[in-house]
């Protein structure tokens, strides 16, 4: 029962991540695009938190990698408010994709 719920959560997380990233790059209206950027950032924070807390405390390298993905996310937010929107979108999307890959496979 619990593994079925976990599967549903992972599939939902993957679908929401994919839709969020696609809409982040496809929407042209700046206000709506800013909303999708915020949604993608929040999703990246949740994924990084899930990565960090799901790894055992004696496995140092994977935990550091999870923190690096959240640092990528922070750089994306900083770049967004500095005006470099394209680089911010790329860093945010990379953080979400890499975080999902780490969460699902490693």
Buried (B, 14 or more C-beta within 10 A) or exposed (E): EEEEEEEEEBEEBEEBBEEBBEBBEEBEEEEEBEBBBEBBBEBBBBBBEBBBEEBEEEEEEBBEBBEEBBEBBBBBBEBBEEEBBEBBBBBBBBBBBBBBEBBEEE
